[in-house]
Amino acid sequence: MSNSHKVHQSPIKTPKHLITVIILAFLVPIAVILLLVNFVQLSPKTGAGTDALTPEATAARIAPVAKFELAADSGGPQALKSGEEVFKAVCSTCHGAGIAGAPKFGDATAWAPRIQEGVNTLWEHALKGYQGKAGVMPAKGGNPSLDDVEVERAVVYMANAGGAKFADPPAPAAAPAPAAAAAAPGPAAPVPAVAPPALIASIAAANASVAAGASASADPGQKLFNNVCTACHGQGVAGAPKFGDKAAWAPRLAQGMDVLYEHALKGFQGKAGVMPAKGGSSASDDDVKAAVQYMAKAAK
């Protein structure tokens, strides 16, 4: 029977083996515990009571889901208008039709004596204003909001269309960035009308001088219209209803003749333009009323 069954034998055969097993039974668990503690201490901690309570982590947790920021102003210079843009917006009031002695755009004969004066003289007259023999040039065309370079570009644009070969003025240097503590800029000044009252008065006065005696009509209203009112109403500039334009005159006529008389005699600031008192002339009240009647009749 002893040959058919093997007797189980223990690996501990000597006292030395027993002592070794007992020592390992104590040392191995202790080593495992030390390794776990060291691992926990070296690993990053984001739980309560750790760096999760730092100001940065707190700010990140309470930050809104979405936000928008206004881009900082670059502080660079604003884009300046080209000479063509300034001409269409301002200068065409007079130079487009060649009224009140203004040299008409593209008229080489009218521009020739101006071109001979040189571009610097033309710039000075356009920037500061000029009283000529046949008309008046208001400073900056009556629009002081224009930059000097924009006015100079417009002069070059018109002069070159009349036969000159002037070069555009140099672009202005970039302005330095404003200091952080500088006071906030105030509201922008309102842009004046393309043809302000002073300009319209100058046009009317100059046109009256140029056209004096041009009309031999016995009708005082027609005569005053030809000598003064045509400066604006002839071409429909500065918001003035054009002579004979029924659509433009209809809302004016609907106000009644008494209102039209008052506006013509005392002046009026409308939504689209300005009516100077008596068209900037020294005509009598009766002649002004006659001119109103003449224009109203043509629009009926």
Secondary structure, 3 states (H helix, E strand, C coil): CCCCCCCCCCCCCCHHHHHHHHHHHHHHHHHHHHHHHHHHHHCCCCCCCCHHHCHHHHHHHHCCCCCCCCCCCCCCCCCCCCHHHHHHHHHHHHHCCCCCCCCCCCCHHHHHHHHHCCHHHHHHHHHHCEECCCCEECHHHHCCCCCHHHHHHHHHHHHHHCCCCCCCCCCCCCCCCCCCCCCCCCCCCCCCCCCCHHHHHHHHHHHHHHCCCCCCCCCHHHHHHHHHHHHHHCCCCCCCCCCCCHHHHHHHHCCCHHHHHHHHHHCEECCCCEECHHHHCCCCHHHHHHHHHHHHHHCC
